[in-house]
Amino acid sequence: MIGKTALLYDVRNINGGYVGFARNQGGQIVGEGTLSNGIVTFERVNYIAKLENNLLSISQICDRKYTTHFNNKECLILKPGFVVPEEWVIMRAPIVTTRTFKAFP
């Protein structure tokens, strides 16, 4: 999901559903396009006109076999096949259904 169409190409108008976020922020999905940085490309990225921030679905990233890493400054999208060393893992949340995680077994 993205709030600026300038970041998308091959944008087409759609009449999608409403997406809500924190602090009563949200909006109607009014477009869909492709997002690319020249190395990786994500298709079918939703455009939400009233969205103040640009958001990319973590599910969409993971569906493409990329790994994500978050810290207090940024989110890194790592190449497919990157494996986190087991000794670095302090909590695991396996996927139990499509796009749903079980935080504690």
Phi, psi and omega per residue, in radians:
M1 nan 2.473 -3.022
I2 -2.526 2.645 -3.095
G3 -1.870 -0.055 3.135
K4 -2.286 2.067 -3.116
T5 -1.216 -0.318 3.132
A6 -1.085 -0.378 3.131
L7 -1.487 -0.147 -3.098
L8 -1.917 2.680 2.937
Y9 -2.269 2.911 -3.023
D10 0.957 0.724 -3.120
V11 -1.296 2.364 3.046
R12 -2.269 2.530 3.125
N13 -1.299 2.416 3.041
I14 -2.422 2.825 3.063
N15 -1.934 1.416 -3.083
G16 -1.604 -3.045 -3.128
G17 -1.409 -3.094 3.124
Y18 -1.614 2.445 3.085
V19 -2.098 2.176 3.133
G20 -1.887 2.593 -3.129
F21 -2.340 -3.048 3.127
A22 -1.084 2.769 3.104
R23 0.997 0.661 3.103
N24 0.991 0.482 3.107
Q25 -1.653 2.520 3.106
G26 2.980 -3.036 3.120
G27 3.067 3.059 -3.121
Q28 -1.430 2.395 3.020
I29 -1.318 2.027 -3.051
V30 -2.054 -0.076 3.141
G31 -2.755 2.959 -3.136
E32 -2.601 2.427 -3.121
G33 -2.729 -2.889 -3.102
T34 -2.025 2.384 3.129
L35 -2.042 2.280 -3.130
S36 -2.581 2.563 3.022
N37 -1.933 0.192 -3.123
G38 1.643 -0.290 3.114
I39 -1.926 -0.790 3.133
V40 -2.185 2.523 -3.121
T41 -2.238 2.350 3.053
F42 -2.066 2.193 3.137
E43 -1.734 2.832 3.110
R44 1.028 0.763 3.053
V45 -1.497 2.211 -3.082
N46 -1.338 2.479 3.033
Y47 -1.872 2.196 3.125
I48 -2.089 1.931 -2.973
A49 -1.004 -0.677 -3.040
K50 -1.623 0.109 -3.118
L51 -1.317 2.259 -3.109
E52 -1.411 -0.456 -3.097
N53 -2.119 2.718 3.077
N54 -1.585 2.242 -3.097
L55 -2.228 2.400 3.059
L56 -2.041 2.318 -3.081
S57 -1.140 2.155 3.078
I58 -1.082 -0.641 3.095
S59 -1.039 -0.725 -3.137
Q60 -1.148 -0.650 3.100
I61 -1.163 -0.837 -3.118
C62 -1.166 -0.591 3.090
D63 -1.042 -0.459 3.132
R64 -1.581 0.156 3.077
K65 1.280 0.311 3.032
Y66 -1.476 2.749 3.067
T67 -1.889 2.486 3.102
T68 -1.983 2.602 3.079
H69 -2.389 2.197 -3.137
F70 -1.953 2.475 2.941
N71 -2.401 -2.944 -3.060
N72 -1.370 0.012 -3.133
K73 -2.088 -0.466 -3.022
E74 -2.857 2.976 2.987
C75 -2.033 2.255 3.096
L76 -1.805 2.375 3.006
I77 -1.862 2.035 -3.023
L78 -1.755 2.693 -3.108
K79 -0.996 2.602 3.055
P80 -0.994 2.477 3.108
G81 1.675 -0.190 3.104
F82 -1.116 2.290 -3.130
V83 -2.069 2.198 3.085
V84 -1.329 2.220 3.104
P85 -1.005 2.356 -3.062
E86 -0.965 -0.611 -3.117
E87 -1.216 -0.224 3.084
W88 -1.502 -0.298 -3.054
V89 -1.416 2.116 3.096
I90 -1.935 -0.200 3.062
M91 -2.721 2.489 -3.129
R92 -2.225 2.393 3.110
A93 -2.232 1.558 -3.099
P94 -1.178 2.651 3.067
I95 -1.312 2.205 3.140
V96 -1.814 -0.507 3.014
T97 -2.515 3.077 -3.139
T98 -0.953 2.057 3.073
R99 1.062 0.419 3.080
T100 -2.180 2.316 -3.101
F101 -1.999 2.526 3.080
K102 -1.782 1.858 -3.019
A103 -1.195 -0.683 -3.127
F104 -2.281 2.194 -3.128
P105 -1.125 nan nan
